[in-house]
Amino acid sequence: MQSNFVDYVKVFLRSGNGGAGSSHFRREKFVEFGGPDGGDGGVGGSIILRGSHQHWTLIHLKYRKHIHADNGECGHGQRRSGKSGEDVILEVPLGTIAKDAETGEVLLEVTEDGEEKVIAPGGIGGLGNWHFKTATNQAPRYAQPGMPGVEGWFILELKILADVGLVGFPNAGKSTLLSAISAAKPKIADYAFTTLEPNIGIVEHRDGKSFVMADIPGIIEGAHEGRGLGLRFLRHIERNSMLLFMIPADSKNIHEEYNVLVNELKMYNPELLDKKRILAITKSDMLDEELMAEIEQDLPGIPHVFISSVVGYHMQELKDMIWKQLNNE
């Protein structure tokens, strides 16, 4: 079954050319030597990206490979400017970045609802001949051509915007947690790589407050080299304000698993380690207090909590901890 979640598209964009200026001369019955009155050419249409919170994927652009804006019209007599080409506005999810496909250079990013950024500006229209009239040249017979628009291949890439990104190996209980504390309904099963695409959930806290949590495909050792879901997974974690590491209570060595996860993030982008971190030990309904105390002696030095999404153990404590970290600058 084909996924509806598309976080990468390559599109060919061509903005409109500017219209040529007119080299028209005034022609009236009783005016023997009408001067130049050619108008300016219209501006070519631009291609604009507009942020929309109603979109969460780039699927609507997946099969729209070639996108062209209209050219500007030529200028007219009586100094009338040509009509400008109509802009093309492409709505994109918040967190979309645009790159030059040839160089890989990041051109812009769209992070706010309603924000508009021009990815391919239209060509400027040429000036009409009346602009070139001088004392020594009363009848210029030339006008400027319009400037060409921009054309080329561009990459649009989505990086999920969320307050909290869930980090863990496949089958660490990330999807189960998201479904337990938000209205999101990710696919859940007891095998690795159930989650093949990010899921977003809004988690209600106290007093009507809330934060956004992203369940992202599980990391594996070597993900920074592109293994497993690799770079596609790691791309989405860059935008999260905080990382919630999730490791099951029955893991052989929780501290070692944590170090592997941290190393993958470091190898991909060292700046990820500047984010706030919390560790949740999942599936803790199988532990008694004695076992928890034993496990606590060898945990990483970051805030931690024992949870069980299935029975609701320490769900409120986890939310309180996350809220405190998010709002503790």
FENGIQUI-V417561 format. One record per backbone hydrogen bond with DSSP energy under -1.0 kcal/mol. NH is the residue of the N-H (numbers start at 1). CO is the residue of the C=O. Records with the same first field share a line. If there is no record, write none. Layout:
BEGIN
NH: CO, CO
END
This chain:
BEGIN
9: 156
11: 154
12: 65
13: 152
14: 67
15: 150
16: 45
18: 147
19: 42
21: 144
22: 39
26: 35
31: 28
37: 24
39: 76
41: 126
42: 73
44: 123
45: 70
47: 120
48: 88
49: 117
50: 90
51: 115
52: 92
55: 52
58: 6
61: 58
62: 59
67: 12
69: 14
70: 86
72: 17
73: 83
75: 20
76: 80
79: 37
80: 77
82: 40
85: 43
88: 46
90: 48
92: 50
95: 110
96: 93, 110
97: 157
98: 108
99: 155
100: 105
101: 153
104: 100
107: 98
108: 98
110: 96
114: 51
115: 112
117: 49
119: 47
120: 47
123: 16
126: 19
129: 22
131: 128
132: 129
134: 137
144: 127
147: 124
152: 13
154: 11
155: 99
156: 9
157: 97
158: 7
159: 95
163: 212
164: 212
165: 242
166: 214
167: 244
172: 169
177: 173
178: 174
179: 175
180: 176
181: 177
182: 178
191: 189
199: 215
201: 213
203: 211
205: 209
209: 206
211: 203
213: 201
214: 164
215: 199
219: 168
223: 220
225: 222
226: 223
227: 222
230: 227
232: 229
233: 229
234: 230
235: 231
241: 162
242: 163
243: 276
244: 165
245: 278
246: 167
247: 280
249: 282
251: 248
257: 253
258: 254
259: 255
260: 256
261: 257
262: 258
263: 259
264: 260
265: 261
266: 262
267: 263
268: 264
269: 265
272: 269
273: 270
274: 271
275: 272
278: 243
279: 303
280: 245
281: 305
282: 247
284: 307
286: 283
287: 284
292: 288
293: 289
294: 290
295: 291
296: 292
298: 295
302: 300
305: 279
307: 281
308: 313
312: 308
313: 308
315: 312
318: 314
319: 315
320: 316
321: 317
322: 318
323: 319
324: 320
325: 321
326: 322
327: 323
END
